[in-house]
Structures are given as structure tokens and as C-alpha cells.
Amino acid sequence: MKLSYIITCIAGASIALAACKKNTFHVTERDIITNTALIKIGYFSPSINNQGIQLKVNGTRVSNNFVYPIAFPGGGLNTGGSNNSDYVTVVPGETTITLSVPKVGSAEDSVPVLTYSQALAANKKYTFFTTDSVPNVSGIIVEDDTAPIDTGARIKLINLVPNVPAVDFYQKGVLVRANVKYKEVTEYITIQAGNDVWVIRRAGAPITEAPLSPPTQAINTVRQRIYTFLARGWQGGTGTLNPRVSAIFVQ
């Protein structure tokens, strides 16, 4: 199937970026491509060795090797990837996403990670999120809403922490959404934009209980922008497995 990037240039740049925190959102003018489906991946499947992964859509490789945590081709906040909201374009219809560890120096699959198929509709945007770790990686496709917003920032929330039944999301110590179950995606809400500390706690845990994620982790949202906020990692994990809150650019 023929694919093309919306992005004007990724040429020569490696996607294998370490997790980083971005506090700005670069906005550029782009043409709207009609009669196509648009998709990006949020790769949030932690592992101890964090091997490089390649992404194929309908059998065609569309990425260089990347590592957890990352969004591709558009990035986000407190995650690797670019600093924009780009998507990959595909012909609408049944779409197969394949993740694998490639053989060295080639696009040939060496270690299969995940194969996932779903029908995608024309003129809609989607994010494909992964969770859990090899060999138990699973995925979920979420439709993204890009309707204009006048004030604040618009967000939806998803829980990708496999060993916690549900989590509560807090912004600046205030409960934003309670009891978000594993793989659950909330409806969009509007929040006050700004550089605020975000944490997750076990669902129903008192605010006096230590959060699962670092209590000083700030995420800088921008007015009139749209994000997907996510809980990732493993409860009790350390290093790359440590629970975190990240945000992916939708618009």
C-alpha cells in the first residue's frame, strides 16, 4: 500500500532518541490531505534492554529504529520523538501495523513484537498506543479529535500501566480524572494550560499517599492545543520501567 509522510523532512535523522521533556510546541502550516487516514504511534512498551523497534504499516517500513518511550512521527511532552503533531498517511480501509526488532542493517523482521489490524476511516486521525512489554505487548487505536478550541488546552487520558487496575490523574495537586482503568480512554476535557506538575496515583488513593510517578514532573501545555495524556511504565518499576505521565500532541 502506498504511504507518504505529512512531515516535510525527517531525512537522515534517527528516531532512536532517549526520553526527554519538551516544553515548547512548534507549530507550522501544513496542507490538509483529504481522502486519507492519518495515524501515529505511541510506543509505550518498556523493557529492561530497550531494544530498537521498527514500525511497518501494511508491510512497508515507515520509521527508523526507535526506543521506548516515543511518539512517531509526531512527538509529545516527557517522551521522545519530534516536537510536532505529525501523522503518517495511509489509504483508508483495513490497516495492519507491525512492530519488530529488525535484523542488523536491514528492514527484515528479526524478533516480532506485535501485529495489529483495524479498519481506518478517511479524513480521520488516530493514535496507536502500545503497552506492556515483550513478549506481551498489546495495542489500542484511539481516534483523535482536532476540533478547534478557544481557551485552555483540550486533553483526553489513557492508562497504559499494565499492573495497576486503575489510576487517578492529578494536575497541580488537584484531581483531574479518577479511576481511569487499564487501556481506558476518557472523553476530552478542557484544562488550564501551563507548566504544571502531573502525577498518577492508585485509583482511590488519598492525596497523602506517595504518587506512582515522580512528584516533581512538570508538563507544559499550551493554550488552544490538543493532547492525549497517558500513564505509562510499571508500578514499582525503576529506571525505564518507572511510572510516568506523558502527553502526545494531537493538534
Secondary structure, DSSP 8 states (H G I E B T S, - for coil): ---EESSS--TT----------------------SSEEEEEEE----SS---BEEEETTEE----B-SSEEESS-EESSBS-SS---EEE-SEEEEEEEEEE-TTSSSEEEEEEEEEEEE-TT-EEEEEEES-TTS-EEEEEEE-----SSSEEEEEEE--TT-SEEEEEETTEEEEEEEEBT-B---EEE--SEEEEEEEETT--TTS--SS-TT-EEE--TT-EEEEEEES-TT--GGGS-EEEEEE--
